[in-house]
Amino acid sequence: MALLAVKNLSIGYQTKDGMVKAVDNISFEIEKGRPTGFVGESGCGKTTIGMTLMGLLPENGRILGGSIDFQTHDLAQLNENQWRTIRGKEIAMIFQAAMNALNPVMRVDEQVIEAIVTHTPDILLGDLDKRINELFDLVEIPRARMKDFPHEYSGGMKQRVIIAMALACNPQLIIADEPTTALDVIVQDQILKEIDAIQKARNTGMIFISHDIAVVASVCVDICVMYAGQIVEMGTREEVFGSPRHPYTRTLLGSYLSLDNQSTVIIPEMREAPDLSAGNGCCRFAVNCKICSNACNTVVPQWVNISKTHRALCCDETTIRKFNE
């Protein structure tokens, strides 16, 4: 049984020009021990999903439809008081801006303690001290630095504190939203290895959000590729990155520069994603698609099953099945 099951979820933002559907009718499942990566360009809806699963949508954000089944709860139906019993305890988030996520006037250990005491107010002082020491050891921050203020930490150390805060109450599901943003490549590698080791040791469920294909590939077992508010391809890491079927996934991978393809990489000419307030039911990638036909501008794309775990959202089933064969 899946730890998290999202079915037909749509999320919108109310603007002066009307409702913008930032996430449109997506479905996916998260299992323990199988970290799932959400990859796609900026503005495709990745972070909106993460914030929704934490009950942290802004005031103009709305769940427009669908369900989010987590253990015995439908998260889409919770009020704020109910969210407070789950947020941080059962579901935790590693935020992408560690510099902004920490309170600059509170000592670092106090901020981690606050997360524990909020959900376990009766914890004994000795047990609390033990727990704090375990967390700082886990993320490899010297105990002598626990009482420093955030401005005394490097970027990598701040990110480690955010990881410690996310793990403070032993959550069942961890959402990592661009956890290595603004870090140099050496520290980025260290943080990713720590996240991977912690996830495997605790067998938690994990959602990893990033626009960086290499980062997602190094951490995740399952992949969801997003474009313009929709999941357009999903499958295992080997299936999606090794045998991509959706034209957007192929374009995304084709634009990725590595040491092996510097002489052959072609930067695609991409038009902007469609206006999500228009409510267009046809294929959203049609204006950028190399296999686009007249039907793509009139027909709603459907899921094409490539295997039991691999599928792509497209109007042209025949071409999608022939890719990479």
C-alpha positions as a printed NumPy array, in Angstrom:
array([[  0.   ,   0.   ,   0.   ],
       [  1.33 ,   3.435,  -0.972],
       [  2.331,   5.858,   1.771],
       [  0.868,   8.74 ,  -0.257],
       [ -1.666,   8.504,  -3.078],
       [ -2.521,  11.654,  -5.044],
       [ -5.503,  11.322,  -7.382],
       [ -6.679,  13.847,  -9.978],
       [ -5.245,  16.779,  -8.033],
       [ -5.716,  20.297,  -9.391],
       [ -4.363,  23.421,  -7.7  ],
       [ -4.975,  27.033,  -8.679],
       [ -4.061,  30.584,  -7.723],
       [ -6.609,  33.376,  -7.719],
       [ -5.235,  36.403,  -9.574],
       [ -6.684,  39.691, -10.756],
       [ -7.159,  38.063, -14.171],
       [ -8.952,  35.026, -12.775],
       [ -8.01 ,  31.571, -11.559],
       [ -4.705,  30.195, -12.847],
       [ -4.557,  26.39 , -12.683],
       [ -0.925,  25.817, -11.715],
       [ -1.351,  22.045, -11.332],
       [ -3.881,  20.243, -13.506],
       [ -5.317,  16.791, -12.784],
       [ -2.187,  14.953, -11.666],
       [ -2.006,  11.521, -10.043],
       [  0.95 ,   9.708,  -8.488],
       [  1.918,   7.488,  -5.567],
       [  4.83 ,   7.551,  -3.127],
       [  6.114,   4.391,  -1.466],
       [  8.496,   4.049,   1.444],
       [ 12.049,   3.443,   0.36 ],
       [ 11.438,   4.66 ,  -3.222],
       [ 12.304,   8.368,  -3.465],
       [ 10.411,  10.05 ,  -6.287],
       [ 11.807,  12.996,  -8.219],
       [  9.781,  15.783,  -9.793],
       [ 11.759,  17.447, -12.565],
       [ 10.857,  20.21 , -14.988],
       [ 11.479,  23.838, -15.808],
       [ 10.718,  26.706, -13.442],
       [  7.007,  27.456, -13.155],
       [  5.805,  23.974, -14.088],
       [  4.148,  23.359, -10.695],
       [  6.746,  21.325,  -8.788],
       [  6.972,  23.551,  -5.72 ],
       [  3.206,  24.109,  -5.724],
       [  2.791,  20.363,  -5.22 ],
       [  5.284,  20.38 ,  -2.355],
       [  3.652,  23.319,  -0.605],
       [  0.223,  21.727,  -1.021],
       [  1.424,  18.501,   0.597],
       [  2.614,  20.615,   3.538],
       [ -0.598,  22.634,   3.781],
       [  1.366,  25.8  ,   3.071],
       [ -0.307,  27.259,   0.003],
       [ -0.502,  31.085,   0.062],
       [ -3.809,  32.807,   0.739],
       [ -4.692,  32.948,  -2.958],
       [ -3.898,  29.256,  -3.465],
       [ -6.719,  26.712,  -3.699],
       [ -7.098,  22.957,  -4.117],
       [ -9.604,  22.834,  -6.97 ],
       [-10.218,  19.108,  -6.993],
       [ -8.845,  15.667,  -6.297],
       [ -7.678,  13.814,  -3.211],
       [ -4.409,  13.41 ,  -1.288],
       [ -4.575,  10.195,   0.719],
       [ -1.898,   9.987,   3.401],
       [ -2.277,   7.152,   5.896],
       [ -5.826,   7.703,   7.237],
       [ -6.167,  11.322,   6.093],
       [ -7.287,  13.084,   2.938],
       [ -4.96 ,  16.065,   3.153],
       [ -7.086,  18.012,   0.682],
       [ -9.856,  18.208,   3.29 ],
       [ -7.862,  19.267,   6.374],
       [ -8.288,  22.58 ,   8.174],
       [ -5.349,  24.481,   9.68 ],
       [ -5.723,  22.986,  13.173],
       [ -5.617,  19.477,  11.71 ],
       [ -2.611,  20.39 ,   9.571],
       [ -0.657,  21.434,  12.655],
       [ -0.789,  17.889,  14.009],
       [  0.684,  16.508,  10.755],
       [  2.986,  19.233,   9.443],
       [  6.496,  18.655,  10.747],
       [  5.576,  15.444,  12.552],
       [  4.252,  13.144,   9.817],
       [  5.274,  15.18 ,   6.758],
       [  8.319,  17.457,   6.778],
       [  9.974,  19.671,   4.2  ],
       [ 13.562,  20.589,   3.402],
       [ 13.104,  24.104,   2.028],
       [ 15.201,  25.395,  -0.823],
       [ 16.233,  28.733,   0.725],
       [ 18.073,  27.792,   3.92 ],
       [ 19.224,  31.393,   4.352],
       [ 15.584,  32.516,   4.604],
       [ 14.143,  29.482,   6.401],
       [ 16.116,  30.042,   9.621],
       [ 15.222,  32.717,  12.186],
       [ 18.244,  35.064,  12.324],
       [ 17.695,  36.06 ,  15.994],
       [ 17.358,  32.527,  17.405],
       [ 20.239,  30.192,  18.108],
       [ 20.362,  27.201,  15.811],
       [ 19.685,  24.537,  18.444],
       [ 16.676,  26.485,  19.749],
       [ 15.056,  26.326,  16.318],
       [ 15.449,  22.552,  16.135],
       [ 14.211,  22.196,  19.725],
       [ 11.129,  24.247,  18.867],
       [ 10.105,  21.714,  16.205],
       [ 10.404,  18.808,  18.657],
       [  8.667,  20.477,  21.611],
       [  5.78 ,  21.637,  19.408],
       [  4.825,  18.047,  18.648],
       [  6.132,  16.406,  21.85 ],
       [  5.451,  18.928,  24.64 ],
       [  5.897,  16.316,  27.414],
       [  9.383,  15.22 ,  26.352],
       [ 11.859,  15.02 ,  29.236],
       [ 14.808,  17.426,  29.217],
       [ 17.324,  14.588,  29.151],
       [ 15.588,  12.951,  26.188],
       [ 15.434,  16.308,  24.4  ],
       [ 19.166,  16.893,  24.824],
       [ 19.88 ,  13.38 ,  23.572],
       [ 17.66 ,  13.897,  20.543],
       [ 19.301,  17.209,  19.625],
       [ 22.782,  15.719,  19.883],
       [ 21.735,  12.777,  17.686],
       [ 20.342,  15.096,  15.021],
       [ 23.455,  17.295,  14.863],
       [ 25.666,  14.201,  14.731],
       [ 23.498,  12.818,  11.939],
       [ 23.943,  15.895,   9.738],
       [ 27.625,  16.203,  10.745],
       [ 27.52 ,  19.559,  12.525],
       [ 29.923,  19.759,  15.519],
       [ 28.075,  19.935,  18.826],
       [ 30.229,  22.92 ,  19.763],
       [ 28.482,  24.896,  16.983],
       [ 24.916,  24.087,  18.042],
       [ 24.389,  27.337,  19.931],
       [ 25.667,  29.57 ,  17.125],
       [ 23.38 ,  31.966,  15.297],
       [ 22.522,  31.251,  11.645],
       [ 24.752,  34.051,  10.334],
       [ 27.747,  32.218,  11.834],
       [ 27.093,  29.198,   9.613],
       [ 28.156,  28.608,   6.021],
       [ 25.543,  27.887,   3.37 ],
       [ 26.165,  24.146,   3.601],
       [ 25.829,  24.141,   7.392],
       [ 22.55 ,  26.066,   7.178],
       [ 21.212,  23.489,   4.774],
       [ 22.249,  20.716,   7.172],
       [ 20.308,  22.434,   9.953],
       [ 17.21 ,  22.517,   7.737],
       [ 17.651,  18.774,   7.165],
       [ 17.957,  18.235,  10.933],
       [ 14.763,  20.218,  11.495],
       [ 12.942,  18.138,   8.893],
       [ 14.068,  14.913,  10.606],
       [ 13.433,  16.138,  14.161],
       [ 10.116,  14.311,  14.637],
       [ 10.862,  11.223,  12.527],
       [  8.399,  12.012,   9.709],
       [  7.002,   9.341,   7.406],
       [  7.344,  11.561,   4.322],
       [ 10.065,  14.087,   3.503],
       [  9.687,  16.696,   0.758],
       [ 13.01 ,  18.111,  -0.463],
       [ 12.489,  21.253,  -2.542],
       [ 15.692,  22.183,  -4.391],
       [ 17.756,  21.364,  -1.258],
       [ 21.102,  22.16 ,  -2.907],
       [ 20.232,  25.542,  -4.423],
       [ 23.006,  28.175,  -4.076],
       [ 25.553,  25.604,  -2.847],
       [ 28.841,  24.92 ,  -4.593],
       [ 29.221,  21.541,  -6.281],
       [ 31.37 ,  20.002,  -3.521],
       [ 28.924,  20.89 ,  -0.744],
       [ 26.044,  19.942,  -3.029],
       [ 27.501,  16.459,  -3.421],
       [ 27.932,  16.14 ,   0.358],
       [ 24.343,  17.211,   1.043],
       [ 22.929,  14.833,  -1.575],
       [ 24.888,  11.911,  -0.143],
       [ 23.613,  12.74 ,   3.354],
       [ 20.002,  12.95 ,   2.173],
       [ 20.35 ,   9.66 ,   0.304],
       [ 21.944,   7.898,   3.295],
       [ 19.333,   9.201,   5.75 ],
       [ 16.449,   8.213,   3.474],
       [ 17.789,   4.683,   3.071],
       [ 18.561,   4.278,   6.776],
       [ 15.089,   5.398,   7.869],
       [ 13.167,   3.925,   4.917],
       [ 11.02 ,   7.042,   4.65 ],
       [  9.001,   8.218,   1.705],
       [ 10.617,  11.078,  -0.188],
       [  9.634,  13.596,  -2.834],
       [ 12.64 ,  15.318,  -4.384],
       [ 11.895,  18.496,  -6.357],
       [ 14.491,  19.908,  -8.75 ],
       [ 15.082,  21.264, -12.245],
       [ 18.528,  19.601, -12.26 ],
       [ 18.39 ,  16.261, -14.053],
       [ 21.733,  15.053, -12.665],
       [ 20.69 ,  15.746,  -9.081],
       [ 17.365,  13.94 ,  -9.468],
       [ 19.016,  10.975, -11.2  ],
       [ 21.541,  10.587,  -8.378],
       [ 18.917,  10.45 ,  -5.62 ],
       [ 15.605,   9.163,  -6.988],
       [ 14.275,   5.751,  -7.979],
       [ 11.087,   6.967,  -9.68 ],
       [ 10.714,  10.073, -11.849],
       [  7.815,  12.386, -12.713],
       [  8.499,  14.904, -15.503],
       [  6.331,  18.035, -15.362],
       [  5.462,  20.634, -17.958],
       [  2.954,  23.503, -17.632],
       [  1.191,  22.093, -14.585],
       [  0.912,  18.506, -15.806],
       [  2.894,  15.319, -15.322],
       [  3.796,  14.374, -18.896],
       [  5.909,  11.278, -18.244],
       [  6.5  ,   9.002, -15.289],
       [  8.419,   5.811, -14.652],
       [ 11.586,   4.49 , -13.097],
       [ 14.82 ,   6.45 , -13.422],
       [ 16.145,   4.011, -16.01 ],
       [ 12.948,   4.188, -18.062],
       [ 12.473,   7.962, -18.07 ],
       [ 16.103,   9.001, -18.454],
       [ 17.285,   5.941, -20.393],
       [ 14.323,   5.6  , -22.763],
       [ 12.373,   8.89 , -22.728],
       [  9.098,   8.819, -24.652],
       [  7.457,  12.217, -24.247],
       [  8.83 ,  14.921, -26.594],
       [  9.325,  17.313, -23.664],
       [ 11.383,  14.759, -21.716],
       [ 13.527,  14.188, -24.793],
       [ 13.98 ,  17.941, -25.25 ],
       [ 14.868,  18.354, -21.575],
       [ 17.477,  15.605, -21.708],
       [ 18.793,  16.829, -25.056],
       [ 19.563,  20.249, -23.622],
       [ 21.535,  18.865, -20.694],
       [ 25.246,  19.602, -21.02 ],
       [ 27.712,  16.99 , -19.76 ],
       [ 31.373,  16.208, -20.349],
       [ 30.323,  13.533, -22.834],
       [ 28.151,  15.621, -25.157],
       [ 29.702,  19.1  , -25.232],
       [ 30.25 ,  18.947, -28.991],
       [ 26.817,  17.553, -29.862],
       [ 24.411,  19.207, -27.422],
       [ 21.731,  21.305, -29.122],
       [ 19.997,  23.987, -27.11 ],
       [ 16.343,  23.759, -28.175],
       [ 14.412,  26.831, -29.224],
       [ 11.518,  26.748, -26.782],
       [  8.537,  29.059, -26.735],
       [  7.052,  30.015, -23.397],
       [  4.637,  27.626, -21.716],
       [  0.966,  28.337, -22.505],
       [ -1.19 ,  30.695, -20.458],
       [ -2.583,  28.477, -17.701],
       [ -5.543,  30.8  , -17.107],
       [ -6.89 ,  30.059, -20.593],
       [ -8.103,  26.574, -19.683],
       [ -6.923,  25.084, -22.983],
       [ -7.701,  21.344, -23.079],
       [ -5.389,  20.442, -25.962],
       [ -1.722,  19.464, -25.675],
       [  0.223,  22.184, -23.864],
       [  3.519,  21.214, -25.454],
       [  2.18 ,  21.353, -29.014],
       [  3.837,  24.678, -29.929],
       [  7.27 ,  23.223, -29.06 ],
       [  6.74 ,  19.634, -30.196],
       [  8.606,  18.181, -33.189],
       [  6.015,  15.433, -33.727],
       [  2.999,  17.734, -33.395],
       [  0.082,  17.071, -35.755],
       [ -3.197,  18.891, -36.36 ],
       [ -4.905,  16.654, -33.808],
       [ -2.639,  17.954, -31.042],
       [ -4.398,  21.337, -31.182],
       [ -7.868,  19.864, -30.784],
       [ -7.533,  16.552, -28.904],
       [ -6.924,  16.161, -25.173],
       [ -3.76 ,  14.051, -24.706],
       [ -4.162,  10.648, -23.055],
       [ -1.802,   8.398, -21.132],
       [  0.145,   5.924, -23.252],
       [  1.341,   2.907, -21.244],
       [  4.842,   1.858, -22.288],
       [  5.257,  -0.71 , -19.495],
       [  3.711,  -1.452, -16.11 ],
       [  5.672,   1.408, -14.566],
       [  6.363,   3.7  , -17.54 ],
       [  3.839,   5.959, -19.291],
       [  3.665,   9.237, -21.199],
       [  0.918,  11.806, -21.823],
       [  0.514,  12.356, -25.558],
       [ -1.943,  12.518, -28.484],
       [  0.286,  10.486, -30.82 ],
       [  0.344,   6.977, -29.327],
       [  1.977,   5.341, -32.337],
       [  5.014,   7.651, -32.405],
       [  5.419,   7.551, -28.623],
       [  5.561,   3.745, -28.677],
       [  8.131,   3.737, -31.496],
       [ 10.564,   6.112, -29.745],
       [ 13.796,   4.305, -28.819],
       [ 12.66 ,   0.999, -30.299]])
